């Protein structure tokens, strides 16, 4: 399998954070897997130009011809409108030929202007969500999520949510383990639960010394996912009352203890399905679901697939086969998948 080509289209005044996120995640050459991305930053106008805010000048040497051959075309947002007609044409043509289209933050406005969000679900920074919905009524805008995977077209919320979407893409392309390794390199969790709503009033605080009890519980959960976990028992691990523990856990993580446990069990099950030959029954037991029926219910509700279909899909990653071991087509995972607030 050759290198998957990604063309990142930068606007006239790119946001440095989002540009840096994409370059660091997709442009940094990694030894594993060997078929990493062939990443190119391109623009409608090459040469030296200022970044958003005008603090730094950026030189872009590749033109939009890079987007003509890319399997994935990513688009950064911009405060400068109207958008270049040649950029809209490049996005539209890439979409028509079947390329994966990704809009980071306000890049969703570029995608909408190109017409690729018509009839689709998308997101953008919560500050701009109402404006996106009003300007493009044919787009279903969700302002409370970190990212939206609508199949061929994916969009992220603002700023750091671009990292969440990029890790999601790696998870789809290369599996849970590689995404986890990249997240570890970035010193961030491989999957953040919750949505933008938690950031509108106040950001989730970092787990520091004042949240040592919650950190202790998180570490405990990682070692005991296969056991029966009750809030009262976790509160005892944190040396808190159950009521205070639940309140403090949500403050630190942005979600409830039960939702955190469910997400970690899903992550454990996905890892076992990808990397081991354990039976579905054994995966359900080791990940804490108890029974295959319960695990299948959660896979269907959250991942929109079954454990068996998930295994067939991700066991083929890194191979040329596009079907399961029995020759049946592998369904696409994550259509309309969103990271929502529980």
Secondary structure as the mmCIF struct_conf table of DSSP 4:
data_model
#
loop_
_struct_conf.conf_type_id
_struct_conf.id
_struct_conf.beg_label_comp_id
_struct_conf.beg_label_asym_id
_struct_conf.beg_label_seq_id
_struct_conf.end_label_comp_id
_struct_conf.end_label_asym_id
_struct_conf.end_label_seq_id
HELX_LH_PP_P HELX_LH_PP_P1 UNK A 3 UNK A 4
STRN STRN1 UNK A 5 UNK A 10
TURN_TY1_P TURN_TY1_P1 UNK A 12 UNK A 13
HELX_RH_AL_P HELX_RH_AL_P1 UNK A 16 UNK A 22
HELX_RH_PI_P HELX_RH_PI_P1 UNK A 23 UNK A 27
BEND BEND1 UNK A 28 UNK A 28
BEND BEND2 UNK A 31 UNK A 35
STRN STRN2 UNK A 38 UNK A 43
BEND BEND3 UNK A 44 UNK A 45
STRN STRN3 UNK A 47 UNK A 50
TURN_TY1_P TURN_TY1_P2 UNK A 52 UNK A 53
BEND BEND4 UNK A 54 UNK A 56
STRN STRN4 UNK A 57 UNK A 60
STRN STRN5 UNK A 62 UNK A 62
HELX_RH_3T_P HELX_RH_3T_P1 UNK A 64 UNK A 68
BEND BEND5 UNK A 69 UNK A 69
BEND BEND6 UNK A 71 UNK A 71
STRN STRN6 UNK A 72 UNK A 75
BEND BEND7 UNK A 79 UNK A 79
BEND BEND8 UNK A 82 UNK A 82
HELX_LH_PP_P HELX_LH_PP_P2 UNK A 83 UNK A 84
HELX_RH_AL_P HELX_RH_AL_P2 UNK A 85 UNK A 96
TURN_TY1_P TURN_TY1_P3 UNK A 97 UNK A 98
STRN STRN7 UNK A 100 UNK A 103
TURN_TY1_P TURN_TY1_P4 UNK A 105 UNK A 106
HELX_RH_AL_P HELX_RH_AL_P3 UNK A 107 UNK A 114
TURN_TY1_P TURN_TY1_P5 UNK A 115 UNK A 119
STRN STRN8 UNK A 121 UNK A 122
HELX_RH_3T_P HELX_RH_3T_P2 UNK A 126 UNK A 128
HELX_RH_AL_P HELX_RH_AL_P4 UNK A 129 UNK A 135
TURN_TY1_P TURN_TY1_P6 UNK A 137 UNK A 138
BEND BEND9 UNK A 139 UNK A 139
STRN STRN9 UNK A 140 UNK A 141
BEND BEND10 UNK A 143 UNK A 144
BEND BEND11 UNK A 146 UNK A 146
STRN STRN10 UNK A 147 UNK A 150
TURN_TY1_P TURN_TY1_P7 UNK A 151 UNK A 152
STRN STRN11 UNK A 153 UNK A 156
BEND BEND12 UNK A 158 UNK A 158
TURN_TY1_P TURN_TY1_P8 UNK A 159 UNK A 160
HELX_RH_AL_P HELX_RH_AL_P5 UNK A 161 UNK A 174
HELX_RH_AL_P HELX_RH_AL_P6 UNK A 176 UNK A 186
TURN_TY1_P TURN_TY1_P9 UNK A 187 UNK A 187
BEND BEND13 UNK A 188 UNK A 188
BEND BEND14 UNK A 190 UNK A 191
BEND BEND15 UNK A 194 UNK A 194
TURN_TY1_P TURN_TY1_P10 UNK A 196 UNK A 196
HELX_RH_AL_P HELX_RH_AL_P7 UNK A 197 UNK A 201
HELX_LH_PP_P HELX_LH_PP_P3 UNK A 203 UNK A 206
HELX_RH_3T_P HELX_RH_3T_P3 UNK A 209 UNK A 211
HELX_RH_AL_P HELX_RH_AL_P8 UNK A 212 UNK A 223
TURN_TY1_P TURN_TY1_P11 UNK A 225 UNK A 226
BEND BEND16 UNK A 227 UNK A 227
HELX_RH_AL_P HELX_RH_AL_P9 UNK A 231 UNK A 237
TURN_TY1_P TURN_TY1_P12 UNK A 238 UNK A 239
BEND BEND17 UNK A 240 UNK A 240
HELX_RH_AL_P HELX_RH_AL_P10 UNK A 242 UNK A 253
BEND BEND18 UNK A 254 UNK A 255
HELX_RH_AL_P HELX_RH_AL_P11 UNK A 257 UNK A 275
HELX_RH_AL_P HELX_RH_AL_P12 UNK A 280 UNK A 286
TURN_TY1_P TURN_TY1_P13 UNK A 287 UNK A 288
BEND BEND19 UNK A 291 UNK A 291
HELX_RH_AL_P HELX_RH_AL_P13 UNK A 292 UNK A 298
HELX_RH_PI_P HELX_RH_PI_P2 UNK A 299 UNK A 303
BEND BEND20 UNK A 304 UNK A 305
HELX_RH_AL_P HELX_RH_AL_P14 UNK A 307 UNK A 314
TURN_TY1_P TURN_TY1_P14 UNK A 315 UNK A 318
BEND BEND21 UNK A 319 UNK A 320
STRN STRN12 UNK A 323 UNK A 323
TURN_TY1_P TURN_TY1_P15 UNK A 325 UNK A 326
BEND BEND22 UNK A 327 UNK A 327
HELX_LH_PP_P HELX_LH_PP_P4 UNK A 328 UNK A 328
STRN STRN13 UNK A 329 UNK A 329
HELX_LH_PP_P HELX_LH_PP_P5 UNK A 330 UNK A 332
BEND BEND23 UNK A 333 UNK A 333
TURN_TY1_P TURN_TY1_P16 UNK A 335 UNK A 336
STRN STRN14 UNK A 337 UNK A 338
#
